[in-house]
Amino acid sequence: MGLDPKSKQKVKGFSLGMKQRLNIAQAIFEKPDIILLDEPTNAIDDSGVELIHQLLLEEKERGAMIIVATHHKVDIDSISDVALKMVDGRMFCE
């Protein structure tokens, strides 16, 4: 995730993007069967977005079910098998 394991910097000093990377690392660290993410690429630079998509695709290949809530169409197009859209409180398959 681009985090330096030897860094002595405290998390409270991280940028929003670095905190987001840390949250995703924590979400996949123990290889869960279900991964639930809310706006995983928020505040992430382009190279970080590519890295996150690659990691999520690897988790998908491993057999994890990944559920992502996002407003970013590129996230949906990059990793989704099924996309649901919510309009006026109703969900439908795109």
C-alpha positions in Angstrom: 0.0 0.0 0.0 3.0 2.3 -0.2 3.3 2.5 3.6 6.8 2.3 5.1 6.7 -0.4 7.9 9.8 1.2 9.5 8.3 4.7 9.7 8.0 6.2 13.2 5.4 8.7 12.0 2.2 8.6 14.1 -1.0 7.9 12.2 -2.5 11.3 13.3 0.2 12.9 11.2 -0.8 11.0 8.1 -2.5 12.7 5.2 -6.1 11.6 4.4 -4.8 9.5 1.5 -2.3 7.7 3.7 -5.0 7.1 6.3 -7.1 5.6 3.6 -4.3 3.3 2.4 -3.8 2.2 6.0 -7.5 1.4 6.4 -7.5 -0.7 3.2 -4.3 -2.5 4.4 -6.1 -3.3 7.7 -9.2 -4.5 5.8 -7.3 -7.1 3.8 -4.5 -8.0 6.2 -6.1 -11.1 7.6 -7.5 -12.3 4.3 -11.2 -12.2 5.2 -13.8 -13.9 3.2 -15.9 -10.7 2.9 -14.4 -7.3 2.5 -16.7 -4.2 2.8 -15.3 -0.9 1.7 -16.8 2.6 1.6 -15.3 4.9 -0.9 -11.9 3.1 -1.0 -10.2 5.5 -3.4 -11.3 8.7 -1.7 -8.3 11.1 -1.4 -6.0 8.6 -3.2 -3.7 9.7 -6.0 -3.8 7.9 -9.4 -1.0 5.5 -8.7 -2.7 4.6 -5.4 -6.0 4.0 -7.1 -4.3 1.6 -9.5 -2.6 -0.2 -6.6 -5.9 -0.5 -4.7 -7.7 -1.9 -7.8 -4.9 -4.4 -8.2 -5.1 -5.5 -4.6 -8.8 -5.9 -4.7 -8.6 -7.9 -7.9 -6.1 -10.2 -6.1 -8.4 -10.6 -3.2 -11.2 -11.4 -5.6 -9.1 -14.1 -7.3 -8.4 -15.5 -3.9 -12.1 -15.9 -3.5 -13.0 -13.0 -1.3 -16.4 -11.3 -1.7 -15.8 -7.6 -2.1 -18.6 -5.1 -1.5 -17.8 -1.5 -2.4 -20.0 1.6 -1.9 -18.7 4.3 -4.1 -19.5 7.3 -6.3 -16.5 6.6 -8.6 -17.5 4.8 -11.7 -13.9 3.7 -12.4 -13.9 1.7 -9.1 -17.1 -0.1 -10.2 -15.9 -0.7 -13.7 -12.4 -1.9 -12.6 -13.4 -4.6 -10.1 -17.1 -5.4 -10.2 -18.8 -8.5 -11.4 -22.2 -7.1 -10.4 -23.0 -3.4 -10.0 -26.1 -2.2 -8.2 -27.3 1.4 -8.4 -29.4 3.2 -5.9 -31.9 5.8 -7.0 -34.5 7.3 -4.7 -33.9 4.6 -2.1 -34.3 1.8 -4.6 -31.6 -0.5 -5.8 -31.4 -2.0 -9.2 -28.9 -3.9 -11.3 -27.2 -1.9 -14.0 
